[in-house]
Amino acid sequence: MWNYEKRLEFPVNIKRTDPKMAQLIITQYGGPDGELGASMRYLSQRFAMPYKNVCGVLTDIGISVSIWHI
């Protein structure tokens, strides 16, 4: 049994977007065995999940894996 609370570790306040920095960060994640590949696997698995509450967990994990090192 597990308990899932949807909350951030720390507050996020984005003041402006920076596409150049985003491109640089994306290049740091590496190929299919990198962080971005893992994130995409979690996000694609959520569409085959029959349980909506677990679907939310996969979404949150996929998103947090993709932004973990920012």
C-alpha positions as CSV (number, residue, x, y, z in Angstrom):
1,M,0.0,0.0,0.0
2,W,1.2,3.5,-0.7
3,N,0.1,7.0,-0.1
4,Y,0.5,9.6,-2.9
5,E,0.5,13.4,-2.2
6,K,0.8,15.7,-5.2
7,R,3.0,18.5,-4.1
8,L,6.3,20.1,-5.1
9,E,9.5,19.8,-3.0
10,F,10.0,23.6,-3.3
11,P,8.0,26.4,-4.9
12,V,8.5,27.1,-8.6
13,N,8.2,30.6,-9.9
14,I,9.0,31.1,-13.6
15,K,9.4,34.7,-14.5
16,R,10.5,34.4,-18.1
17,T,11.2,31.6,-20.6
18,D,14.7,31.0,-22.1
19,P,14.6,28.8,-25.2
20,K,18.4,28.8,-25.6
21,M,18.9,27.5,-22.1
22,A,16.1,25.0,-22.6
23,Q,17.9,23.7,-25.7
24,L,21.2,23.4,-23.7
25,I,19.5,21.5,-20.9
26,I,17.9,19.1,-23.3
27,T,21.2,18.2,-24.9
28,Q,22.6,17.3,-21.4
29,Y,20.1,14.5,-20.9
30,G,21.6,12.1,-23.5
31,G,20.2,9.4,-25.8
32,P,17.7,6.6,-25.1
33,D,19.4,5.6,-21.8
34,G,19.4,9.2,-20.5
35,E,17.1,11.1,-18.2
36,L,14.9,12.4,-21.1
37,G,14.5,8.9,-22.4
38,A,13.3,7.7,-19.0
39,S,10.9,10.6,-18.7
40,M,9.4,9.8,-22.1
41,R,8.9,6.2,-21.2
42,Y,7.0,7.2,-18.0
43,L,4.9,9.7,-20.0
44,S,4.1,7.2,-22.7
45,Q,3.2,4.4,-20.2
46,R,0.5,6.6,-18.7
47,F,-1.7,6.3,-21.8
48,A,-1.9,2.5,-21.4
49,M,-2.7,2.7,-17.7
50,P,-6.3,1.7,-16.9
51,Y,-6.3,3.3,-13.4
52,K,-6.6,7.1,-13.4
53,N,-4.9,7.6,-10.0
54,V,-1.9,5.7,-11.1
55,C,-2.0,7.5,-14.5
56,G,-1.5,10.8,-12.5
57,V,1.5,9.3,-10.6
58,L,3.2,8.3,-13.9
59,T,2.6,11.8,-15.3
60,D,4.1,13.4,-12.2
61,I,7.1,11.0,-12.3
62,G,7.7,11.6,-16.0
63,I,7.6,15.4,-15.5
64,S,9.8,15.4,-12.4
65,V,12.4,13.1,-14.0
66,S,12.6,15.5,-17.0
67,I,13.1,18.6,-14.8
68,W,15.1,17.0,-11.9
69,H,18.5,18.5,-12.8
70,I,17.3,22.0,-13.8
